[in-house]
Structures are given as C-alpha cells and as structure tokens.
Amino acid sequence: MTAPFQVQRSSERGHFDHGWLETYHSFSFAQYYDPDNLNWGALRVFNDDRIAPGQGFATHPHRDMEILTYVLAGELEHRDSTGGAGVVRSGGVQFMSAGTGIRHSEYNHSPEHPLHLVQMWVLPGRYHVPPSYGQTDFCLLDRQNRWLTVASGQGGIPAPIALTQAATLRVARLETGGQLGHPIEMGRLGFLFVAEGEVAVEVASGGSDRVVLHQGDALRLLPCTITLTGCAELVLWDLPPLPPTT
C-alpha cells in the first residue's frame, strides 16, 4: 500500500448471522475465506461477536495459538480441559494459550442479556508448550483517555498477561476532549479497531493523512505515528511483521 495505512470498513468484513451468534471476521475465518486476507503480521484472527443470552460455543479443540478475548458488554463463561474456569465481565480480558492442545467452551453467562466481545488469535512465539488459561478484570478508569497495556511479549513492556509472541495489546476508552497517540516503530505493524463510537485518526509518516473511523472499522498500519480524537472504545495491536500464514 502506498499510504502508511489501509482502512477496512465494517461492511468489508466477513459477516454471518447464525441467530444465536452474529459475527464479523476481520481476517479469513471459518466460512469466510480470502487468500489475500489471512493475517496482519502475527495477528491471525480478529472476530467481533455478539452472542444471545444463554448461548455459546460448545466444547471444541485448539492448539498452537495465543487467544485473547476482550469483553465489551455482558458476561463470558469459560471452561476448559486444563481445569480452567471463570466468568469474565465487561472490561475484562481472558487469555488462553492453546499450546500442545486444549479443549474449551465459551458461553454467554447471562440468561437475559446479550454478550459483546472481540476474540483475537496471535501466532505464538514458541510452539509445543503446555496449554494455560487466565483472566484479568479491569475497570473503566484503567483505560479512560489512556492506553491500557493488557498483554505483551515485547521486552521491556510490562503487562498483566504475558505472550510468547513479540506483540502488544492495548485498549482505551477515548472520551470527548481527550487525545491519544501511539508510534508504530520501524519493523513493526499496527492494527487499530473501533469497537464502539467514532474517532478521527491523524497518520504521520513523512506527510500527514486524516481518516475518520466508525464502529467496526479498522486501520492496518505500517510504521507511522497516529493521533486520535473523538469518542470511542479502541483496541490496538502492535505487531511483528510475520509472513502470511495458511
């Protein structure tokens, strides 16, 4: 791409409505396949899911993937073959390293209210490790008009969730009057997703470009510096540029 960014509008994602599950796929996943849209660096899956009350994913297997789930609204119930179990509420993050193999189920814990989450898969930095599970709760103040570092495998970046991949996940709730920035350094890639709201992004890299993103939109970023204003719930990945996966 000629500009240091590429916009993916919400309507350009893979979309499926299964009744109990409405899902949008930023990258090829399940029934949605595009050979030119398999991943962005180490980020292999980014699914935006809404799950009906009491419904969910029955027990199924995974291996060799680092899986993070950010709960935007509602309650997510988890159980897995390692004995891991818990309920993650709005603002919380669940982490599962599938490693050599794990079986798990994910359900909307509430019988009355819908569940909204984003599930993200990162290619691991180490393979053939034992599977593990964990979850961390955060409050709104942790991310209000600032980046909250949720998970990282980059040296020198502390985070409550440790990844084996040299990637970093940050989230923020940007409110009117606030401003956020972040540099994507040389040799790195960025992926910015708007989970709710609207944000204007200034992208500086030799020159300057401006783009407005709405709910469900994303930016795929080459090395640059971004400055954001608006009112939005944001998810930001800082990633190593791995070759496409199959």
PyMOL commands that set and color helices and strands:
alter all, ss='L'
color gray80, all
select helices_A, chain A and resi 10-12+140-143
alter helices_A, ss='H'
color red, helices_A
select strands_A, chain A and resi 5-8+14-17+21-25+43-51+56-62+66-73+75-80+85-89+93-97+102-108+115-122+132-136+148-152+161-162+168-174+179-184+189-204+208-214+218-221+224-239
alter strands_A, ss='S'
color yellow, strands_A
deselect
rebuild
show_as cartoon
